[in-house]
Amino acid sequence: MPAAAHDNAARGSQLLDDQLCFALYAASRSVTQRYRPLLDELGLTYPQYLVMLVLWQQDSISVRDLGTALQLESSTLSPLVKRLEANGLVRRERRTDDERSVAVRLTAAGALLRERARTVPLAIGDAMGLTPEQDATAKQLLRLLTANVSRG
């Protein structure tokens, strides 16, 4: 079978192992499960950890910009932020320059949690077992895939 015909047959396959979406799903579940015990020690869920990563990078951010960074809708993000606020890690404040906008800021406890979380990326990186080049390639391909699918 010519290469082009084989590629088309593989693309049209209904075999589970031929589905890129299943490979992504299985990888995502495995990685998220690997995070669970590490994040349990920090008192965070995986989505809460993602919020904290953004805030550790940028201490004050609008809820809208936080949602954009995490690719989350407000209806999903609001409960995450409220829970982090109830746990004393962040606080929400109306912006003085725009009363309609709410900023999310780290509390002292949220900033201190960053130190305890420093081992998480290292442990996950070790679990993935990728070389730095493979890691960079995987991220590049996943970002491209996300951009392509989001466009369509």
C-alpha positions in Angstrom: 0.0 0.0 0.0 1.5 3.4 -1.0 2.4 5.7 2.0 -0.4 8.2 1.2 -3.0 5.5 1.0 -1.7 4.0 4.3 -1.9 7.4 6.0 -5.5 7.9 4.8 -6.4 4.5 6.1 -4.8 5.1 9.5 -6.5 8.6 9.7 -9.9 7.0 9.0 -9.4 4.1 11.4 -11.9 3.3 14.1 -9.4 1.3 16.1 -9.0 2.7 19.6 -5.2 2.5 19.5 -5.2 4.6 16.3 -7.0 7.5 17.9 -4.9 10.4 18.8 -7.7 11.7 21.1 -7.5 8.5 23.1 -3.7 8.8 23.5 -4.2 12.3 24.7 -6.9 11.3 27.1 -5.0 8.4 28.5 -1.8 10.5 28.9 -3.8 13.3 30.6 -5.4 11.0 33.0 -2.1 9.3 33.9 -0.3 12.6 34.4 -3.1 14.0 36.5 -3.2 10.9 38.6 0.5 11.2 39.2 0.0 14.8 40.4 -2.7 13.7 42.9 -0.5 12.5 45.9 1.9 15.4 45.4 -0.9 18.0 45.4 -2.7 16.3 48.3 0.3 17.1 50.5 -0.2 20.8 49.5 -4.0 20.7 50.0 -4.6 21.5 46.3 -6.5 19.9 43.5 -4.9 19.8 40.0 -7.0 22.8 38.7 -6.3 24.7 41.9 -2.6 24.0 41.3 -2.8 25.5 37.8 -4.4 28.7 39.3 -1.6 28.9 41.8 1.1 28.5 39.1 -0.3 31.5 37.3 -0.4 33.5 40.5 3.1 32.5 41.5 4.2 33.9 38.1 2.1 37.0 38.3 0.9 37.9 41.8 -2.2 40.0 40.8 -4.3 39.1 37.8 -7.9 39.8 36.7 -10.3 36.9 36.8 -10.8 37.4 33.1 -7.0 37.2 32.4 -6.7 34.2 34.7 -9.4 32.4 32.8 -7.7 33.2 29.5 -4.3 31.9 30.8 -5.9 28.7 31.9 -8.4 28.4 29.0 -11.3 28.1 31.5 -14.7 29.6 31.5 -15.7 31.9 34.4 -18.3 29.3 35.6 -15.5 26.8 36.1 -12.9 29.3 37.4 -15.0 31.1 40.0 -15.5 28.1 42.3 -11.8 27.3 42.1 -10.9 30.8 43.1 -13.5 30.8 45.9 -12.2 27.6 47.3 -8.6 28.9 47.2 -9.8 32.0 49.0 -11.6 30.0 51.6 -8.4 28.1 52.2 -6.5 31.4 52.7 -4.3 31.2 49.7 -5.7 34.0 47.6 -8.0 37.0 47.9 -10.3 38.6 45.5 -10.4 42.4 45.3 -12.4 44.8 43.1 -9.9 46.8 41.0 -9.8 50.5 41.9 -9.4 51.5 38.2 -12.4 49.4 37.1 -15.1 48.4 39.6 -16.5 45.8 37.3 -13.2 43.9 37.3 -12.0 41.6 40.1 -8.3 40.9 40.7 -7.0 37.7 42.3 -3.9 38.1 44.5 -1.8 35.8 46.6 -2.0 35.9 50.3 1.2 35.4 52.4 0.1 31.8 52.8 -0.3 31.4 49.1 3.1 32.9 48.5 4.7 30.5 51.1 3.0 27.5 49.5 5.2 28.1 46.4 8.3 26.9 48.3 6.6 23.7 49.3 5.5 23.1 45.7 8.9 23.5 44.2 9.4 19.7 44.1 6.2 19.0 42.2 7.5 19.8 38.6 10.7 17.8 39.3 8.8 14.8 40.5 6.4 15.0 37.5 9.4 15.5 35.1 11.1 12.4 36.6 7.9 10.4 36.2 7.5 11.3 32.6 11.0 10.1 31.8 11.5 12.4 28.8 14.7 14.0 27.7 14.7 17.8 27.6 14.4 17.6 23.8 11.5 15.2 24.0 9.8 17.4 26.6 10.2 20.5 24.4 9.0 18.6 21.3 5.9 17.3 23.2 5.0 20.7 24.4 5.5 22.2 21.0 3.3 19.6 19.3 0.5 19.9 21.9 0.5 23.6 21.6 0.2 23.3 17.9 -2.5 20.8 18.2 -4.5 23.0 20.6 -4.1 26.0 18.3 -5.2 24.1 15.2 -8.2 22.5 16.9 -9.2 25.8 18.5 -9.2 27.6 15.2 -11.5 25.1 13.5 
